[in-house]
Amino acid sequence: MERANTIVGAPSQDSVFRRLLIALLLRFGVQGQTAVIIVPYLWLLIFFLTPFLIVFKISFSEIRIAIPPYAPLFEYLEGVQLTINLKLETYQQLLEDGLYWKSYVSSLRIATLSTVFTLLIGYPIAYGMARAPKDRQLMLVMMIILPFWTSFLIRVYAWIGILKNEGFLNHFLLWIGVIDEPLHLLHSDLAVYIGIVYSYLPFMVLPLYASLEKMDHSLLEAAADLGCHPLKAFWKITFPLSLPAVTAGCFLVFIPAVGEFVIPDLLGGSSTLMIGKTLWSIIETGRWLRRSRSFCLCCLSCQLSCSSVIRSARWKNRGRQLICAQK
């Protein structure tokens, strides 16, 4: 009985680890909001930036048939002279081969158009969910989340059965008499757009719904009392208030769509160029070490572009707030 009381009263390993972590953060003067923010930054530093720097270092190394299969960047000759072995020929090959930049430009184009289509489809859905009665909103949210209960790969394969020449869509269009012969929808850019929009639509709808559902509808009532047209009230009140959610949804769709591999590989054709397919072909042929700079350039350029867009949006929002404060 005494042993049972001792075990029950003993602190768990989680509580001990939590106390040690708090004590370590306080030891370095980290507390409050800084302690909360530093955790995701440490996560990114360990699991994103460190592997990125390792691959970036490999891109400058000379390939060797050894373990590891590349030469070190810094070597001591006879233990005295330090030599730096930087190989830039692979970067030269990357710039000379148009396949890589064409694939990346095509990925940006497909991701941008898919994000626009997802926003045009997702915003009315989220707006309708936010304006629905309270007792139905939970059911509508569940209908948006429900596809996540099925494997992503199975959902993409389902679109193959829908879009192929003998698929459900062509049979339906032939049955109602809209077309005379089956449409070639599968293995095309249109199929890739459909797959991306369908797969990432919940990532656009959910943040929009969360923002629109919290909006104060009395603002629209006040605008209507002042004689404002509903469409004008939407553009002047509803849409500006939902812009942070629009930005979040666009980034949640655009960033993974740029590097998408499964959808263009299964639904796209041989002419569909995306950076994910190109990099996979490099890995499959065993040339990933010589093409590792592709990973670095793509990740770095995507991060820099996203960071610049976010920073510019923050500065614009801050400028609006200062102007409103001055008024």
C-alpha positions as CSV (number, residue, x, y, z in Angstrom):
1,M,0.0,0.0,0.0
2,E,2.9,2.4,0.9
3,R,4.6,1.5,-2.4
4,A,1.4,2.2,-4.3
5,N,1.1,5.6,-2.7
6,T,4.7,6.3,-3.5
7,I,4.2,5.4,-7.2
8,V,1.0,7.5,-7.4
9,G,2.7,10.5,-5.7
10,A,5.9,10.3,-7.8
11,P,6.2,12.9,-10.6
12,S,5.9,11.6,-14.1
13,Q,8.6,11.7,-16.7
14,D,6.7,14.3,-18.7
15,S,6.4,16.7,-15.7
16,V,10.1,16.2,-15.0
17,F,11.0,17.0,-18.6
18,R,8.7,20.0,-18.5
19,R,10.3,21.4,-15.4
20,L,13.8,20.9,-16.8
21,L,12.8,22.7,-20.0
22,I,11.2,25.6,-18.1
23,A,14.3,25.8,-15.9
24,L,16.6,25.8,-18.9
25,L,14.6,28.5,-20.7
26,L,14.5,30.7,-17.5
27,R,18.3,30.1,-17.1
28,F,18.8,31.9,-20.5
29,G,16.4,34.6,-19.7
30,V,13.6,33.2,-22.0
31,Q,10.1,33.6,-20.6
32,G,6.6,34.6,-21.5
33,Q,5.7,34.9,-25.2
34,T,9.3,34.4,-26.2
35,A,9.3,30.9,-24.7
36,V,6.2,30.0,-26.6
37,I,7.6,31.4,-29.9
38,I,11.0,29.8,-29.6
39,V,9.7,26.2,-29.7
40,P,8.5,26.2,-33.3
41,Y,11.7,28.1,-34.3
42,L,13.8,25.4,-32.7
43,W,11.7,22.8,-34.5
44,L,12.4,24.5,-37.9
45,L,16.1,24.9,-37.1
46,I,16.6,21.2,-36.2
47,F,14.3,19.5,-38.7
48,F,14.3,21.9,-41.7
49,L,17.3,24.3,-41.7
50,T,19.9,21.7,-40.7
51,P,19.0,19.1,-43.4
52,F,18.8,21.9,-45.9
53,L,22.3,23.1,-45.1
54,I,23.6,19.5,-45.3
55,V,22.1,19.1,-48.8
56,F,23.4,22.6,-49.7
57,K,26.9,21.5,-48.7
58,I,26.6,18.3,-50.8
59,S,25.7,20.4,-53.8
60,F,29.2,21.9,-53.8
61,S,31.0,18.6,-53.1
62,E,32.8,16.3,-55.5
63,I,31.1,13.0,-56.0
64,R,33.1,9.9,-55.0
65,I,32.5,6.2,-54.9
66,A,32.9,5.9,-51.2
67,I,31.0,6.2,-47.9
68,P,29.8,9.0,-47.7
69,P,29.6,9.3,-51.5
70,Y,31.0,12.8,-51.7
71,A,34.3,14.5,-50.8
72,P,34.5,16.9,-47.9
73,L,34.6,20.6,-48.6
74,F,37.5,21.3,-46.3
75,E,40.6,19.1,-46.2
76,Y,44.0,19.4,-44.5
77,L,47.0,18.5,-46.7
78,E,49.7,16.9,-44.7
79,G,47.9,18.2,-41.6
80,V,49.0,21.8,-42.3
81,Q,47.5,23.4,-45.4
82,L,43.7,23.9,-45.5
83,T,42.1,23.4,-48.9
84,I,38.6,24.2,-50.0
85,N,37.0,22.0,-52.6
86,L,34.1,23.8,-54.2
87,K,32.7,22.3,-57.4
88,L,30.4,24.7,-59.4
89,E,30.1,22.6,-62.5
90,T,26.8,21.1,-61.4
91,Y,25.3,24.5,-61.0
92,Q,26.5,25.3,-64.5
93,Q,24.7,22.2,-65.8
94,L,21.6,23.3,-64.0
95,L,21.6,26.7,-65.7
96,E,22.4,25.2,-69.1
97,D,19.7,22.5,-68.9
98,G,16.4,24.1,-69.6
99,L,14.4,21.2,-68.2
100,Y,14.8,22.4,-64.6
101,W,13.8,26.1,-64.9
102,K,11.0,25.1,-67.3
103,S,9.7,22.6,-64.8
104,Y,9.9,25.2,-62.0
105,V,8.1,27.9,-64.0
106,S,5.4,25.4,-65.0
107,S,5.0,24.5,-61.4
108,L,4.6,28.1,-60.4
109,R,2.0,28.6,-63.2
110,I,0.0,25.5,-62.3
111,A,0.1,26.3,-58.5
112,T,-0.9,29.9,-59.1
113,L,-3.9,29.0,-61.3
114,S,-4.9,26.2,-59.0
115,T,-4.8,28.6,-56.0
116,V,-7.0,31.1,-57.9
117,F,-9.5,28.4,-58.8
118,T,-9.5,27.1,-55.2
119,L,-10.2,30.6,-53.9
120,L,-13.0,31.2,-56.4
121,I,-14.6,27.9,-55.4
122,G,-13.8,27.9,-51.7
123,Y,-14.9,31.5,-50.8
124,P,-18.6,31.0,-51.7
125,I,-18.5,27.6,-49.9
126,A,-17.0,29.2,-46.7
127,Y,-19.4,32.2,-46.9
128,G,-22.4,29.9,-47.2
129,M,-21.2,27.8,-44.2
130,A,-20.7,30.9,-42.1
131,R,-24.2,32.3,-42.9
132,A,-25.8,28.9,-42.4
133,P,-27.8,28.3,-39.2
134,K,-25.7,27.4,-36.1
135,D,-27.1,23.9,-35.8
136,R,-26.0,23.1,-39.4
137,Q,-22.5,24.5,-39.4
138,L,-21.0,21.6,-37.6
139,M,-22.4,19.2,-40.2
140,L,-21.1,21.3,-43.0
141,V,-17.6,21.4,-41.5
142,M,-17.7,17.7,-41.1
143,M,-18.6,17.4,-44.8
144,I,-15.5,19.4,-45.7
145,I,-13.2,17.4,-43.4
146,L,-14.7,14.0,-44.3
147,P,-12.5,13.4,-47.4
148,F,-9.4,13.5,-45.1
149,W,-10.6,10.2,-43.6
150,T,-9.8,8.6,-46.9
151,S,-6.2,8.1,-48.2
152,F,-4.9,10.9,-50.4
153,L,-3.7,8.3,-53.0
154,I,-7.1,6.6,-53.1
155,R,-8.8,9.9,-53.7
156,V,-6.5,10.7,-56.6
157,Y,-7.0,7.2,-58.1
158,A,-10.8,7.8,-57.9
159,W,-10.4,10.8,-60.2
160,I,-8.8,8.4,-62.8
161,G,-12.0,6.4,-62.9
162,I,-14.0,9.6,-63.3
163,L,-11.9,11.4,-66.0
164,K,-10.8,8.5,-68.2
165,N,-12.4,8.0,-71.6
166,E,-14.7,5.2,-70.3
167,G,-15.2,7.0,-67.0
168,F,-18.2,8.2,-65.2
169,L,-18.0,11.8,-66.4
170,N,-17.8,10.9,-70.1
171,H,-20.6,8.3,-69.7
172,F,-22.8,11.0,-68.1
173,L,-22.1,13.6,-70.7
174,L,-22.9,11.1,-73.5
175,W,-26.1,10.0,-71.7
176,I,-27.5,13.6,-71.5
177,G,-26.4,14.3,-75.1
178,V,-23.9,17.1,-74.4
179,I,-21.1,15.4,-76.4
180,D,-21.0,12.9,-79.2
181,E,-17.7,11.3,-78.4
182,P,-15.7,10.9,-75.2
183,L,-13.5,13.8,-74.1
184,H,-9.8,13.3,-73.5
185,L,-9.6,14.7,-69.9
186,L,-7.2,12.3,-68.3
187,H,-3.4,12.9,-68.6
188,S,-3.8,16.6,-69.3
189,D,-3.2,19.8,-67.5
190,L,-6.9,20.2,-66.9
191,A,-6.9,16.9,-64.9
192,V,-4.0,18.2,-62.8
193,Y,-5.9,21.4,-62.1
194,I,-9.0,19.4,-61.1
195,G,-6.9,17.1,-58.8
196,I,-5.1,19.9,-57.1
197,V,-8.3,22.0,-56.6
198,Y,-10.2,19.0,-55.2
199,S,-7.3,17.9,-52.9
200,Y,-6.5,21.3,-51.4
201,L,-10.0,22.8,-51.3
202,P,-10.4,22.1,-47.5
203,F,-7.2,24.1,-46.8
204,M,-8.8,27.1,-48.4
205,V,-12.3,26.7,-47.0
206,L,-11.5,26.1,-43.3
207,P,-9.5,29.3,-42.6
208,L,-12.0,31.3,-44.6
209,Y,-14.9,29.8,-42.6
210,A,-13.1,30.5,-39.3
211,S,-12.7,34.1,-40.3
212,L,-16.2,34.7,-41.8
213,E,-17.9,32.9,-38.9
214,K,-16.5,35.3,-36.4
215,M,-17.3,38.4,-38.4
216,D,-19.7,40.9,-36.8
217,H,-22.8,40.8,-39.0
218,S,-24.1,44.0,-37.5
219,L,-21.7,45.9,-39.7
220,L,-23.6,44.6,-42.8
221,E,-26.9,45.6,-41.2
222,A,-25.5,49.1,-40.5
223,A,-24.4,49.3,-44.1
224,A,-27.8,48.2,-45.4
225,D,-29.5,50.8,-43.1
226,L,-27.3,53.5,-44.7
227,G,-28.5,52.4,-48.2
228,C,-25.4,50.4,-49.2
229,H,-26.0,47.7,-51.9
230,P,-25.3,44.2,-50.7
231,L,-22.5,43.6,-53.3
232,K,-20.8,46.9,-52.3
233,A,-21.1,46.0,-48.7
234,F,-19.4,42.7,-49.4
235,W,-16.5,44.4,-51.2
236,K,-16.2,47.2,-48.6
237,I,-16.7,45.2,-45.4
238,T,-16.8,41.4,-45.7
239,F,-13.9,40.8,-48.1
240,P,-11.4,43.3,-46.4
241,L,-12.1,41.7,-43.1
242,S,-11.4,38.2,-44.5
243,L,-8.2,39.2,-46.3
244,P,-5.9,37.6,-43.6
245,A,-7.8,34.3,-44.0
246,V,-7.6,34.6,-47.8
247,T,-3.8,35.1,-47.5
248,A,-3.5,32.1,-45.2
249,G,-5.6,29.9,-47.4
250,C,-3.7,30.9,-50.6
251,F,-0.4,30.0,-48.9
252,L,-1.7,26.7,-47.6
253,V,-2.7,25.8,-51.2
254,F,0.1,27.4,-53.2
255,I,3.2,26.1,-51.3
256,P,2.4,22.4,-51.4
257,A,1.0,22.6,-54.9
258,V,4.3,23.9,-56.2
259,G,6.1,20.7,-55.2
260,E,3.2,18.3,-55.9
261,F,4.2,15.0,-57.3
262,V,1.4,12.4,-57.0
263,I,-1.3,14.4,-58.8
264,P,0.7,15.4,-61.9
265,D,2.2,11.9,-62.0
266,L,-1.1,10.1,-62.0
267,L,-3.4,12.6,-63.7
268,G,-1.0,14.6,-65.8
269,G,0.4,13.7,-69.2
270,S,4.0,13.4,-70.5
271,S,3.8,17.1,-71.4
272,T,2.9,18.2,-67.8
273,L,6.1,19.6,-66.4
274,M,6.3,20.1,-62.6
275,I,9.4,20.2,-60.4
276,G,8.2,17.3,-58.3
277,K,8.1,14.9,-61.3
278,T,11.5,16.2,-62.5
279,L,13.2,15.7,-59.2
280,W,11.7,12.3,-58.8
281,S,13.1,11.3,-62.2
282,I,16.5,12.4,-61.0
283,I,16.2,10.4,-57.8
284,E,14.9,7.3,-59.7
285,T,17.9,7.3,-62.0
286,G,20.4,7.6,-59.1
287,R,21.7,11.1,-60.0
288,W,20.3,12.8,-56.9
289,L,23.7,13.8,-55.5
290,R,24.7,15.5,-58.7
291,R,21.4,17.3,-58.9
292,S,21.0,18.2,-55.2
293,R,21.4,21.8,-56.0
294,S,17.9,21.6,-57.6
295,F,16.5,20.8,-54.2
296,C,18.4,23.7,-52.7
297,L,17.5,26.3,-55.3
298,C,13.8,25.3,-55.4
299,C,13.4,25.3,-51.6
300,L,15.4,28.5,-51.2
301,S,13.6,30.4,-54.0
302,C,10.2,29.3,-52.7
303,Q,11.0,30.3,-49.1
304,L,12.4,33.7,-50.2
305,S,9.4,34.4,-52.4
306,C,6.9,33.4,-49.7
307,S,8.8,35.4,-47.1
308,S,8.9,38.5,-49.3
309,V,5.2,38.3,-50.0
310,I,4.4,37.9,-46.3
311,R,6.6,40.7,-45.4
312,S,5.2,43.0,-48.0
313,A,1.6,42.1,-46.9
314,R,2.6,42.9,-43.3
315,W,4.0,46.3,-44.2
316,K,0.9,47.1,-46.2
317,N,-1.3,46.2,-43.3
318,R,0.8,48.2,-41.0
319,G,0.6,51.2,-43.3
320,R,-3.2,50.9,-43.5
321,Q,-3.3,50.8,-39.7
322,L,-1.1,53.9,-39.4
323,I,-3.2,55.8,-42.0
324,C,-6.5,54.9,-40.1
325,A,-4.9,56.0,-36.8
326,Q,-3.9,59.3,-38.3
327,K,-7.4,59.9,-39.6
